[in-house]
């Protein structure tokens, strides 16, 4: 039950903050921000001392929870949230609202069940999300280490920090997916709160919750260890505090500056794409503060910048010391050329990711139309300077029981259509355009998408990076839907969203809850290999072979696509004693770390080597490491196992 300690801190903090039951959402968001900051502080402090282990994490959370509990009883706080006080309104909640909230709750509960039962098994989890957590646990530190796959080092780590705490305190990865799921819940709550700030009534706030909960990419990601939903939550926190700041009196700006700085820092620490989503909101805030504060604007700017930097400084320094850049390796995803035609191209191609259908004719027509437009603007539709994957295509969409949803490339067709519809209604309705801050919010959110398209190369899996944009649009959609005269139409739209989400909930390609390969009937180890099932037998043979040799120091020579996390899991499952795993003969910049303590002392008794095209052609029979020869003793098409002479 030690896994509950971090959650207990969040709950106690919420209780201490929440003095008015009608403002429970505001209190929950602030408590989450405080929780996020504390998690960073604990992780970085223990990492500096190389004390990231069960005892120290347990002690840290236990002491902090005890202090908060003591404060709670000293101040004699009482949790005043009770259903009767919140639901006691002049206008009672209508049955339609109850139906929509029930639908949202059902989606959240089912996705949460999937998150707990299914293991983390998407491609990125196997390559770096979960792999880096395993190495941090082994090294008792989040410091960089030698690896053949450098994204394990330089990618922004907040989500994995949270997974690290859950994994150490629980002793397994059963709760790793909950970081994204909890972020989904937070986004639903925060989106409804922003809708309220934008002037939505109760129905509008519920509509915002429905829109957020039914985003296909969000449903698929919420049961994984991807980090786009976590980023979306921190950006929503930022959006709320920016909106609150531009609406409040001057004296409250300073308090909100701390909250804005924290939200910005946590967003950036979560994912590199945060810069695109954060920047437009900071521009909006700057314009408002410049008008109000004039030359004194440097004060809140200093607070926001300082807090953001402090939260990221340790990660920046680790990257700078190894890569000579706080951001890590040079970004190959950035557009090599810029211009209006580049922006138009990427807008079209990124939108195309969300309009694909299982109908080949439709996809072909869209593809051809986009190619014609590119001819007109003087660009190749697959220009390698602005296309990461070197080819462009309109992917098939819609999750049905026969076409499972893919969390790497699923589109949000219905939501995109709803966004276009609501923007059209907003333009046509004068009373909506006059509504305070709604126009500014819409422009800011659209700017995040435009900035993304302007700077980032097109790739087939960009749709998952768009998740924060769709979540940010949810409050706007809720406001517009609540202003439609015929509310039955808005209710029908919400029902359509809930019904259309069913297939995404049930038929996640890698974590399905129906069918012969559902998560309830499929062996947990087998589920780790959902993306690459052909590797399971090979990995199993390698682990069993090295176990039989009583080899506990394992060297990895895995190339640029390591997929090493399943090995950690299988050793934990097969063997009681501790094994040590380390990448060897690294050829990238992290190779310098092999010469530093404690990595320089590593001497493997066996090496697992991922076979590349070149190694298959050469049929290598020997690997040399530290002037010692390791001879191939186990052969397979994907892996080779080498034992020291």
C-alpha positions in Angstrom: 0.0 0.0 0.0 3.0 2.3 -0.1 2.0 3.3 -3.6 -0.8 5.3 -2.0 1.6 7.7 -0.2 2.1 10.1 -3.1 -1.6 10.1 -3.7 -2.2 10.7 0.0 -0.1 13.8 -0.2 -2.2 15.1 -3.1 -5.4 14.4 -1.2 -4.2 16.0 2.0 -2.9 19.1 0.1 -6.3 19.3 -1.6 -8.1 19.2 1.7 -5.9 21.9 3.2 -6.4 24.2 0.2 -10.1 23.6 -0.4 -11.9 26.0 1.9 -14.9 26.5 -0.3 -16.7 23.4 -1.6 -17.8 25.3 -4.7 -14.2 25.8 -5.7 -13.0 22.2 -5.5 -11.8 22.2 -9.1 -9.6 25.2 -8.5 -8.2 23.5 -5.3 -7.5 20.2 -7.1 -5.6 21.9 -9.9 -3.4 23.9 -7.4 -2.8 20.7 -5.3 -1.7 18.9 -8.5 0.7 21.6 -9.3 2.2 21.5 -5.8 2.4 17.7 -6.0 4.2 17.9 -9.4 6.8 20.4 -7.9 7.4 18.2 -4.8 7.9 15.1 -7.0 10.6 17.0 -8.9 12.3 18.2 -5.7 12.3 14.7 -4.1 13.6 13.1 -7.3 16.4 15.5 -8.0 17.5 15.7 -4.3 17.7 12.0 -3.8 19.3 11.6 -7.3 22.0 14.0 -6.3 22.8 11.8 -3.3 22.3 8.6 -5.3 19.6 7.5 -2.9 16.8 6.8 -5.2 15.5 3.5 -3.6 12.5 2.2 -1.8 13.6 3.2 1.7 14.4 6.8 0.9 11.3 7.4 -1.3 9.1 5.8 1.3 10.6 7.9 4.1 10.4 11.1 2.1 6.7 10.7 1.2 5.9 9.4 4.7 7.5 12.3 6.5 5.9 14.9 4.3 2.4 13.3 4.6 2.8 13.2 8.4 3.8 16.9 8.5 0.8 17.8 6.4 -1.5 15.6 8.5 -0.2 17.4 11.6 -0.9 20.8 10.0 -4.3 19.6 9.1 -5.2 18.7 12.7 -3.5 21.8 14.1 -5.6 24.1 11.9 -8.6 22.0 12.6 -9.6 21.9 8.9 -12.6 19.9 7.9 -13.3 18.5 4.5 -16.4 20.5 3.7 -17.2 19.0 0.3 -20.6 17.3 0.6 -22.9 16.4 -2.2 -25.9 18.2 -0.8 -24.0 21.6 -0.6 -22.7 21.4 -4.1 -25.8 20.1 -5.8 -28.1 22.4 -4.0 -28.8 24.9 -6.8 -31.6 27.2 -7.8 -31.9 25.0 -10.9 -31.5 21.3 -10.2 -29.3 19.2 -12.4 -31.2 18.1 -15.5 -31.4 14.4 -16.5 -29.5 15.1 -19.7 -26.6 16.4 -17.7 -26.6 13.4 -15.5 -26.6 11.2 -18.6 -23.6 13.0 -20.1 -21.6 12.9 -16.8 -22.4 9.2 -16.5 -21.0 8.6 -20.0 -17.8 10.5 -19.1 -17.5 8.5 -15.9 -17.9 5.2 -17.7 -15.2 6.1 -20.2 -12.8 7.1 -17.4 -13.4 4.0 -15.3 -13.0 1.6 -18.2 -9.8 3.3 -19.4 -8.5 3.3 -15.8 -9.2 -0.5 -15.6 -7.2 -1.0 -18.8 -4.4 1.2 -17.4 -4.0 -1.0 -14.3 -4.5 -4.5 -15.9 -2.5 -4.0 -19.1 1.3 -3.5 -18.9 3.0 -0.6 -20.5 3.6 -1.9 -24.0 3.7 0.8 -26.7 6.8 1.1 -28.8 8.2 4.3 -27.1 7.7 2.6 -23.7 9.9 -0.3 -24.7 12.6 2.0 -26.2 12.9 4.8 -23.6 9.9 5.7 -21.4 10.1 2.6 -19.2 13.7 1.7 -20.0 15.1 4.9 -18.5 13.0 4.2 -15.4 14.6 0.8 -15.1 18.2 2.2 -15.4 17.4 5.0 -12.9 16.3 2.4 -10.4 19.4 0.3 -10.9 21.7 3.4 -10.7 19.8 5.0 -7.8 20.0 8.2 -9.8 18.5 10.0 -12.8 22.0 10.9 -14.0 22.8 10.2 -17.6 24.3 6.7 -18.4 25.8 5.0 -21.4 23.1 3.9 -23.8 22.8 3.1 -27.5 19.6 5.1 -27.6 20.1 8.7 -26.5 16.4 9.7 -26.2 16.6 7.7 -22.9 18.8 10.5 -21.7 17.8 13.9 -23.2 14.0 13.6 -23.5 12.1 15.6 -20.9 11.6 13.4 -17.8 8.7 14.5 -15.6 6.3 11.7 -16.6 9.0 9.2 -16.0 9.8 10.8 -12.6 6.2 10.0 -11.6 6.4 6.5 -13.0 9.7 6.0 -11.1 8.1 6.8 -7.8 5.1 4.5 -8.5 7.3 1.7 -9.7 9.7 1.8 -6.7 7.0 2.1 -4.1 4.8 -0.6 -5.6 7.7 -2.9 -6.7 6.2 -3.4 -10.2 5.0 -1.5 -13.2 1.3 -2.2 -12.6 0.7 1.5 -11.9 3.0 3.0 -14.6 0.0 3.7 -16.9 -1.8 5.6 -14.2 0.3 8.7 -14.7 -1.4 9.3 -18.1 -4.8 8.2 -16.8 -4.7 10.6 -13.9 -3.7 13.3 -16.3 -6.8 12.5 -18.4 -9.0 12.9 -15.3 -7.2 16.1 -14.5 -7.8 17.4 -18.1 -11.5 16.7 -17.9 -11.8 18.6 -14.7 -9.5 21.5 -15.8 -11.3 21.8 -19.2 -14.6 22.2 -17.5 -13.2 24.8 -15.2 -11.7 26.9 -18.1 -15.1 26.7 -19.8 -16.6 28.2 -16.6 -14.0 31.0 -16.7 -14.9 31.6 -20.3 -18.6 32.1 -19.4 -20.1 28.6 -19.9 -23.0 27.6 -17.8 -23.2 24.1 -16.2 -24.2 22.5 -19.5 -21.3 24.1 -21.2 -18.9 22.9 -18.6 -20.3 19.4 -19.0 -20.0 19.6 -22.8 -16.3 20.5 -22.3 -15.8 17.5 -20.1 -17.5 15.2 -22.7 -15.4 16.6 -25.6 -12.2 16.1 -23.6 -13.1 12.6 -22.4 -14.0 11.4 -26.0 -10.9 12.5 -27.9 -9.9 9.2 -29.6 -6.1 9.9 -29.3 -6.7 10.7 -25.6 -8.6 7.5 -24.9 -5.9 5.4 -26.5 -3.0 7.2 -24.8 -4.6 7.4 -21.3 -3.9 3.7 -20.6 -0.2 4.0 -21.8 3.0 5.6 -20.6 3.1 8.1 -23.4 3.3 11.7 -22.0 1.1 13.8 -24.3 -1.8 13.7 -21.8 0.5 14.7 -19.0 1.7 17.6 -21.1 -1.9 18.5 -21.9 -2.8 18.7 -18.2 0.1 21.1 -17.3 -0.8 23.3 -20.3 -4.4 23.4 -19.2 -3.2 24.5 -15.8 -1.2 27.2 -17.5 -4.2 28.2 -19.6 -6.4 28.5 -16.6 -4.0 30.6 -14.6 -3.3 32.9 -17.5 -7.0 33.3 -18.0 -7.5 33.9 -14.3 -4.7 36.5 -14.3 -6.1 38.5 -17.2 -9.5 38.6 -15.5 -8.4 39.5 -11.9 -7.3 42.7 -10.2 -3.7 43.8 -10.2 -2.9 42.7 -6.7 -3.6 39.0 -7.5 -1.1 39.0 -10.4 1.8 38.3 -8.2 0.2 35.2 -6.6 -0.8 33.8 -10.0 2.7 34.4 -11.3 4.0 31.6 -9.1 1.3 29.3 -10.4 1.9 30.2 -14.0 5.7 29.7 -13.6 5.1 26.3 -12.0 2.7 25.2 -14.8 5.2 26.4 -17.5 8.1 24.6 -15.7 6.2 21.3 -15.3 5.0 21.4 -18.9 8.5 21.9 -20.3 9.9 19.2 -18.0 7.3 16.8 -19.4 7.8 17.0 -23.1 9.8 19.1 -25.7 6.6 20.0 -27.6 5.6 22.1 -24.6 7.4 25.1 -26.0 4.9 25.3 -28.8 1.9 25.2 -26.5 3.3 27.4 -23.8 4.6 30.3 -25.9 1.3 31.7 -27.3 -0.2 31.8 -23.8 2.8 33.6 -22.4 2.5 36.1 -25.3 -1.2 36.7 -24.4 -0.3 37.2 -20.8 2.6 39.5 -21.6 0.3 41.8 -23.7 -2.2 42.1 -20.9 0.4 42.6 -18.2 2.3 45.2 -20.3 -0.9 47.2 -20.6 -1.6 47.0 -16.8 1.9 47.1 -15.3 3.9 49.0 -17.9 7.6 48.9 -16.9 6.8 46.7 -13.8 6.1 43.8 -16.0 9.6 42.5 -15.4 8.6 41.5 -11.9 6.0 38.8 -12.8 8.2 37.9 -15.8 11.1 37.3 -13.5 9.0 35.1 -11.1 7.6 33.0 -14.0 11.0 32.6 -15.7 12.8 31.8 -12.4 10.4 29.1 -11.3 10.3 27.5 -14.8 14.1 27.5 -14.9 14.5 26.1 -11.4 12.2 23.2 -12.2 14.2 22.4 -15.4 17.7 23.4 -14.4 19.0 19.9 -13.3 17.8 18.3 -16.5 19.2 21.2 -18.6 22.6 20.8 -16.9 22.7 17.0 -17.4 22.0 17.6 -21.1 24.5 20.4 -21.4 27.3 18.5 -19.8 26.8 15.6 -22.2 25.4 17.0 -25.4 26.7 20.7 -25.1 23.1 21.8 -25.3 20.4 22.0 -22.6 17.9 20.5 -25.1 20.1 17.4 -25.9 20.9 16.2 -29.3 20.2 18.4 -32.4 16.5 18.1 -33.3 16.0 16.3 -36.6 12.2 17.0 -36.3 12.6 20.7 -36.9 11.8 22.1 -40.3 14.9 22.9 -42.3 13.2 25.7 -44.2 10.6 28.2 -43.1 8.0 30.3 -45.0 4.3 30.9 -45.5 4.2 28.0 -48.1 5.8 25.7 -45.5 3.2 26.7 -43.0 0.3 26.1 -45.4 1.8 22.7 -46.4 2.1 21.5 -42.8 -1.3 22.8 -41.8 -2.9 20.8 -44.6 -0.8 17.7 -44.0 -1.3 17.8 -40.2 -5.0 18.2 -40.6 -5.0 15.3 -43.0 -3.8 13.0 -40.1 -7.3 13.5 -38.6 -9.5 13.1 -41.7 -8.4 9.7 -42.8 -11.1 7.0 -42.8 -11.3 3.2 -43.6 -12.7 4.2 -47.0 -9.8 4.0 -49.4 -11.5 6.1 -52.1 -11.9 9.0 -49.6 -8.3 8.8 -48.5 -7.2 8.7 -52.1 -9.2 11.8 -53.0 -7.8 13.7 -50.0 -4.3 12.7 -50.9 -4.7 13.8 -54.5 -6.2 17.1 -53.5 -3.4 17.9 -51.1 -0.8 17.0 -53.8 -2.6 19.4 -56.2 -2.5 22.2 -53.6 1.2 21.6 -53.1 1.8 21.9 -56.8 0.1 25.3 -56.7 2.2 26.5 -53.7 5.4 25.2 -55.3 6.3 22.4 -52.9 6.8 18.7 -53.1 4.2 17.0 -50.8 7.0 14.8 -49.4 9.7 17.5 -49.3 12.4 15.9 -47.1 13.2 19.3 -45.6 9.8 19.4 -44.0 8.9 15.7 -43.9 10.5 13.5 -41.3 9.4 10.1 -42.8 10.3 11.1 -46.4 6.8 10.1 -47.6 3.4 11.6 -47.2 0.1 9.7 -47.0 -3.4 10.1 -45.6 -3.6 7.3 -43.0 -6.7 5.3 -42.6 -8.8 6.3 -39.6 -11.8 5.3 -37.4 -11.5 2.7 -34.8 -14.0 -0.1 -35.3 -14.2 -3.6 -33.9 -12.3 -4.7 -37.0 -9.9 -1.8 -37.2 -8.3 -1.3 -33.7 -7.1 2.1 -32.6 -3.5 2.9 -32.7 -2.3 5.4 -30.1 0.6 6.4 -32.3 -1.4 7.6 -35.3 -5.1 7.7 -34.5 -7.0 10.7 -35.8 -9.7 12.8 -34.2 -12.0 13.2 -37.2 -15.3 13.9 -35.3 -13.6 16.4 -33.0 -11.9 18.2 -35.8 -15.3 18.5 -37.6 -16.8 19.8 -34.3 -14.0 22.4 -34.0 -14.6 23.7 -37.5 -18.4 23.8 -36.9 -18.0 25.7 -33.6 -15.5 28.2 -35.1 -18.1 28.8 -37.8 -20.8 29.4 -35.3 -18.5 31.7 -33.3 -17.8 33.8 -36.3 -21.5 34.1 -37.3 -22.8 34.9 -33.8 -22.0 38.4 -32.7 -22.9 37.8 -29.0 -20.3 35.1 -28.8 -17.6 37.3 -30.4 -18.3 39.9 -27.8 -18.0 37.5 -24.9 -15.1 38.4 -22.6 -11.7 36.7 -23.5 -13.3 34.0 -25.6 -11.8 35.4 -28.8 -8.4 35.9 -27.2 -8.5 32.3 -25.9 -9.5 30.9 -29.3 -6.7 32.9 -31.1 -4.2 31.7 -28.5 -5.1 28.0 -28.9 -5.1 28.2 -32.7 -1.7 29.9 -32.5 -0.3 26.8 -30.7 -1.3 24.6 -33.7 0.1 27.1 -36.2 3.4 27.4 -34.3 3.7 23.6 -34.3 3.0 23.4 -38.0 5.5 26.2 -38.7 8.4 24.6 -36.9 7.9 20.8 -36.8 8.3 18.4 -39.7 5.4 16.4 -40.8 5.4 12.8 -39.7 2.8 10.0 -39.7 2.6 10.0 -35.8 2.2 13.8 -35.4 -1.5 13.3 -34.5 -0.5 12.1 -31.0 1.5 15.4 -30.6 -1.7 17.3 -31.4 -3.5 15.9 -28.3 -2.9 19.1 -26.1 -4.4 21.2 -28.9 -7.6 19.2 -29.0 -7.8 19.3 -25.2 -7.2 23.1 -25.2 -10.1 23.5 -27.7 -12.5 21.6 -25.5 -13.5 24.6 -23.2 -14.1 26.7 -26.3 -16.3 24.0 -27.8 -18.2 23.7 -24.5 -19.0 27.4 -24.4 -20.2 27.5 -28.0 -22.4 24.4 -27.6 -23.9 25.9 -24.5 -24.9 29.0 -26.5 -26.8 27.1 -29.2 -30.5 28.0 -29.0 -31.7 24.5 -29.6 -30.0 22.7 -26.7 -31.3 19.4 -28.0 -28.8 19.7 -30.9 -25.9 20.2 -28.5 -27.1 17.2 -26.4 -27.3 15.0 -29.5 -23.8 16.1 -30.5 -22.5 15.1 -27.0 -24.3 11.8 -27.2 -22.7 11.1 -30.7 -19.3 11.9 -29.2 -19.9 9.4 -26.3 -21.2 6.7 -28.7 -18.4 7.2 -31.2 -15.8 6.8 -28.4 -17.0 3.3 -27.6 -14.9 1.6 -30.2 -11.8 3.5 -29.2 -12.4 2.4 -25.6 -13.0 -1.3 -26.5 -10.6 -1.9 -29.3 -7.3 -0.3 -28.4 -4.9 -2.2 -30.7 -2.3 -3.0 -28.0 -4.6 -3.2 -25.0 -8.0 -4.5 -26.2 -10.7 -5.6 -23.7 -12.6 -7.6 -26.2 -11.6 -10.3 -28.7 -9.4 -13.4 -28.3 -6.3 -11.4 -27.4 -7.9 -9.2 -24.8 -5.9 -8.0 -21.7 -7.8 -10.3 -19.3 -6.9 -13.5 -21.1 -3.5 -12.7 -22.5 -0.4 -13.4 -20.5 1.1 -10.2 -19.1 4.6 -11.0 -20.5 3.1 -11.6 -23.9 1.4 -8.2 -23.8 4.8 -6.5 -23.6 5.4 -7.7 -27.1 2.2 -6.6 -28.6 4.1 -4.3 -31.0 6.7 -6.9 -31.9 5.4 -10.4 -31.0 8.1 -12.2 -33.0 10.6 -11.0 -30.4 9.0 -12.8 -27.4 10.4 -16.2 -28.1 13.9 -14.9 -28.8 14.0 -12.8 -25.6 12.7 -15.7 -23.6 15.4 -18.0 -24.9 18.1 -15.4 -24.2 17.0 -14.8 -20.6 16.6 -18.5 -19.8 20.0 -19.2 -21.4 21.8 -16.6 -19.3 19.9 -17.7 -16.2 21.1 -21.2 -16.7 24.7 -19.8 -16.9 24.1 -17.9 -13.6 25.1 -14.7 -15.4 24.0 -11.6 -13.5 26.0 -8.9 -15.3 24.4 -8.4 -18.7 25.9 -6.3 -21.4 23.6 -5.0 -24.2 24.6 -4.2 -27.7 21.3 -3.2 -29.1 21.9 -0.7 -31.8 19.6 2.4 -32.3 16.3 0.6 -31.5 17.1 -1.1 -28.2 13.7 -2.4 -27.1 15.4 -3.3 -23.8 12.6 -2.8 -21.3 11.1 -6.3 -21.8 14.4 -7.8 -20.7 14.2 -6.0 -17.4 10.7 -7.3 -16.9 11.5 -10.9 -17.9 14.5 -11.0 -15.5 12.3 -9.7 -12.7 9.8 -12.4 -13.6 12.3 -15.3 -14.0 15.0 -14.6 -11.5 14.9 -13.6 -7.8 18.4 -12.2 -7.4 19.4 -8.8 -8.8 20.8 -8.6 -12.3 22.8 -5.6 -13.6 22.3 -4.5 -17.2 24.4 -1.9 -19.1 24.8 -0.9 -22.7 28.3 -1.6 -24.0 30.4 -0.5 -26.9 28.3 2.6 -27.3 29.1 4.6 -30.4 27.2 7.8 -29.6 28.1 10.8 -27.4 27.2 8.8 -24.2 30.2 6.6 -24.8 32.3 8.9 -22.7 30.2 7.8 -19.7 31.5 4.2 -20.0 34.9 5.6 -18.7 33.3 7.1 -15.6 32.4 5.5 -12.3 30.5 3.3 -11.8 30.1 2.3 -15.4 33.9 1.8 -16.0 33.8 -1.1 -13.4 31.1 -3.0 -15.3 32.3 -6.4 -16.6 29.6 -8.5 -18.2 29.6 -12.3 -18.1 27.2 -12.3 -21.1 26.2 -10.0 -23.9 22.8 -9.8 -25.6 23.2 -8.3 -29.1 20.4 -7.1 -31.3 21.1 -8.3 -34.9 21.2 -5.5 -37.5 21.2 -6.0 -41.3 25.0 -5.5 -41.2 25.6 -8.0 -38.4 23.4 -10.6 -40.1 25.4 -10.2 -43.3 28.7 -10.5 -41.4 27.5 -13.3 -39.2 29.6 -12.1 -36.4 30.7 -14.8 -34.0 32.6 -12.7 -31.5 32.2 -9.4 -29.6 35.1 -7.6 -27.9 34.6 -5.4 -24.8 37.4 -4.1 -22.7 39.9 -6.3 -24.5 38.0 -9.4 -23.6 36.4 -11.7 -26.2 32.8 -12.9 -26.0 31.8 -15.9 -28.2 28.4 -16.4 -29.7 26.7 -19.3 -27.9 23.0 -18.7 -28.7 21.8 -17.8 -32.2 18.5 -16.4 -33.5 17.4 -14.2 -36.3 16.8 -11.2 -34.0 19.3 -11.7 -31.1 22.6 -13.2 -30.4 23.9 -14.2 -26.9 27.7 -14.0 -26.4 29.5 -15.5 -23.4 32.9 -14.5 -22.1 35.7 -17.0 -23.0 
